[in-house]
Amino acid sequence: MHNVGVLSSMLSRIPPLLFSGWRHFGASAKWTYKSPSEHLRRLSAPSETGKWTVKDRVTLKKLRKSGKTDEEIASLLGRSVASVKWELPRTHRDPWTEEELCKLDALIAQKVSNRVMADALGRSVYSVSNAKSRRSRTASQGKRAGRPYARPKTVHRKWTEDESMKLLEMRRGGASIVEAANALGRSRHSTAQRERRGASGEKHLVMSLDEQRKMVEMRDSGMPWKDVHFQMPRWSQAALCLRYHRIKRDSFEATRTGELWSQEDLDELRRLVAEGVPFRDIAVRMGRSPSGVRRAYRYHIIKERYNSDQSRL
């Protein structure tokens, strides 16, 4: 308060002509102060009427519904226009009733705009939009009293063998994850996780020697991974691909992992990359790891191209 008094005394020495056009833009453009000191005094002075009580808010809401303006409400309640404008939005925060939520669900099903919903429910567009977002997701704590939370709909149940095979058939037929999830009554996350784990649904499986031999024969014959996965639905396509490359990498008598790259190796790598051979297949042919092939390509071949580029000089 001492600083405000010093500042007001300093500003009072300035000629009032400089401040004759000052207006208060916060509450009403009709207020014009005679001097900056008066303006600071009004800003720093405490409210004469005090805090808003429940009775004041009820009266404010009734006056607003009767069609009174902010200035008229302020004069009737003995408050400032800024205080009335600040308190008005808080009077509309009524809890959502069960009838309003049912009506909101019906309007959402009709796919009408938020403005139409707000007019039908007698609420603001922001309140309707917030309620829609809350109704669209499942609340783990259930429906709270007076809040537009949706009731819990998620039911955790195990995947059956029939559901797994039906999911596999739908995905082979070209159905998306969303379509498969809707047809099976599952969430998208659960459906995607089930597909990644394969038809068995187990996280950790051991591939038998017969399965490995069958997979290697089909892949070496030129069969695409999608068809290999169709023949071996117990495993996901990513698991089959990973296992195949590990088998090929370990089949070399002397794996070259950790060995330095010679110029002949780099020339061979450059030729295979130019032919469009994937890094995994290059690693299998050269007896290297896929990460080692990528690292050699990045640090040797790309670096040579960059150094030989004369256009950047």
N, C-alpha and C positions, 0 to 999 in steps of 0.2 A: 504494500500500500504506500510505503514511503517513496518508492521509485515512481509509482503512478502519480503521486502528488507533485514530485519534482518535475516530471515530464509535462504534466498539465500546466504547471506554472510557467514553464519555458515556452510552451506553445501559446499560452494566453498573451504573451508579449508580441506575437506576430499579428499584423493588421488583419482584421476580420474579413477584409475584401477578398483575401486569398482563399477563404473557406466559405464564401457565400453560396457557392454552387454545390457544396458537399451534400450528398444524400446517403441514407442508410439503405444499402441494397439487400440486407439480409431479410428483414421482415416486411417492410413496406416502403415503396419509393416516395411516399408522401411525407415522410419524416425528414425535416431539414433542421440541422443543429446550428445554433448561432455561433458556436466556437468549438475548437477541438477539445478544450478542457471540459466542456459540458458533455461532449461525446464520450470522452474517457471516463467521466464520472458515472455516466449511465451504464457503460459496459462493466465497470468494476463494482458497481453497487449490488448488494445482494437482492434477491427477489423479495418483494414486499408480501406476496401472497404465500410463499413457501412451496413445499412439494405438492404434487398432484395427489389427491386422495381418490379413493374408489368412487366416492360420490361425485367428485369433480369430473372424473372420466365418464361416468354414466351421463351426467348433464352435457358434457361435451359431445358425446355420441348422439344424444337426442337432438341437440341443436344442429349438428351436421346433417342428420337425416331430415330435419325440417327445412333444409335449404338455406341455412344461414351462411354468410361468408365468414372468412377468417377475421376480418375487422369487426364484424357485428358480434361474433362469438367472444372475441377479446374484450370488447366493451361490456358485454353482459356479465362475463366472468371476472372482470377486473384484472385481466392479465395482458401481457404483450402479445402482439401478433406472431412474433417469432416463437414464443412459448406454445401458442396454440398450434402452429404448423409443426412444431417438433413433437407434440404429444398426439396429434391426430392419427398417425400411422399405428401407434401402439394400441389404440382403441379397437382396431380391426382384427387383433390377434385372438380371435375366439377359437376354442378347441373344435376340431372336426368331430361331428356327430356320426353315428353309424349310418343314419339316413343319407347324410351328405356324401359319405364315402361310397355308398351303394350307387347314388346318383352319379358320382364322379366316375365310377367304373363303367356305368352305362354310357356316359358321354365319351369316355375313352374308346369304348368298343365302336361307337359311331364315327370315330376319327374326325371329330370337329376340332376347330381351332381353340386355342387357349382363351381367346377373347370371348368366344361363344360360351365356353364353360364358365368363365368368370361371370358373365351376365346371367347365366342360368342359376348359378349357385350364390350370387350376390357377394362374391369375393373378388380380390384383386387378381390381376393376371399373374403377378409374381407368386402369390399364394397357391394358385392353381398349378402353376408350373412346378413349384416345389413339391406339392402333393403328388403330382404325376410321377416325378422322379423317385419319390419314396415308395409309391405303389408298384413301380416297375421292378424293384429289387426286393429280395427277401431279407427281412431283418432277423438276425439270429436270436434276438431276445424276444421275438414275437411282437404282437400288436400292443403298443403302449397306450395307456388311457389318454384319449383326446389327441393322439398324434396319428397322422395318416401313414403309419407303417403297414406294410403288407403282412399278412399272416404267414408263418413259416410253411413253405411248400416243399422244401427239399427233404426227400426221404432216401436215406442211405441204405441201399440194398445191394447184394452181391449180384454180379453178372452171371447169368446162366449160360450153359453151352449153346442153347438155342439162340439166345440173344447175340452171342458172339458170332455164330455162323451167319445169322441174319445180317449183322453189321458188315461182315466180310462180303456177303453177296451184294448188299446195297452199294458198298464202296466200289466193288468190281463193276457194277452196273453204271457207275458214273455219278452216283448220288453224293452230295456234299456232306460235310460233317453236320451242318445245321439240319439238313433234311433227314439224315439218319437219326440225329438226336430227337427230332420231333416225332419221327415214326416210332421210335423205341421208348419214348417218354423219359429220356435221359437228358442231362445237361450237356452242353457242348464240351465242357472240360472233361467230363467223365467219358464221353464218347471218344474224344481224341486220345485220352490216356489209354483207353482200352485198345484202340487201334495200334498205338505204338507198342504195346506189350504183346501184340499178337493174339491169336484165337485162344490160347491157353490162359492168358491174363496173368501169368506168374511173372514176377520181376526177374528172378534168377533161374535160368534153365541151363542144362548141359546138353549140348548137341552131340548126338551119338556119332560113331564113326561112319555108319551107313548113311546118315543124313549128310554128313560132311562130304562123303564121296559122291553122293547124288547131286549135291549142290555144285560141287566143282565140275562134274561132268556136264551138267546143264549149262553152266556159265561158260565153260571152255568151248562148248559147241556154238556159242554165239547167241544164246537165248537172252533176251532182255531181262533186267531185274524184276520187272513187273510180272512177267510170266513165271520166273523162278519163284516169286512170292506166291503166285497162284497155285503152283504145284506143292508148295510147302507153307500152308496157311498157319501152321503152328508158330512160325517165326515172322517177325516184322521184316520189312524190306531193308531197313537200316541195319538190323542185326545180321541179316544174311550177307549184306555187302561188307560189313566190318569183319565178319568171320572169314569170308572168302579171301580178303586181302591179307589177313593174318596168317591163314594157311599158306598162301603163296609166298609170303615173306619168309616163313619158317621152313619152307621146303628146300631152300638153297642149302647146299652143303656148307658153304662158308659165307655167312652173311657179312656184307660190307659196311654194316653200321659202324660209324666212328672212323672209317677210313677216309683219308684226304681225297679230294676230287682232283683227278689229273686232267690234262688238256683233252685227252681222248674221251674221258667221261663227259666233260662239258660239251664237246662237239656232238656226242651222242644225245645228250640232253637237249641241246639246241635243235637237233634234227627232229626228235620226237615231239617237242613242243610245236615246231613248225608244222608238223603233220596233224596236229590237233589231238594228240593222245593225252588223256587225263593224267594228272599227277599220280593217282593211285596205280594206274597201269604202268606208268613209267617206273615207279618204285618197284613193282613186281618184276619188270624186265631187267632192271639194273641191280636188283638185290639191295635196294636202299629203303629207308623208311619214307613215307609220304612227306613228313615234316622236313626230312633232310633234302628231299628233292625240291620242295618249295624254297627252302633256305638257299640252296645252291643257285636256283633260278633267279632269286631276288638279289643275291649278293654278287653274282658273277655276270650273268647274261644281261640283266637289266642295267647293271652298272656299266658294262661295256657299251651298251647302246647309248647310254647317257653321255659317256665320255667321247664317243665318236660322233655325236650330233654337233655339227658345225653351225646350225642355225641359231643355237642359243648364244654363240659367241658374239 
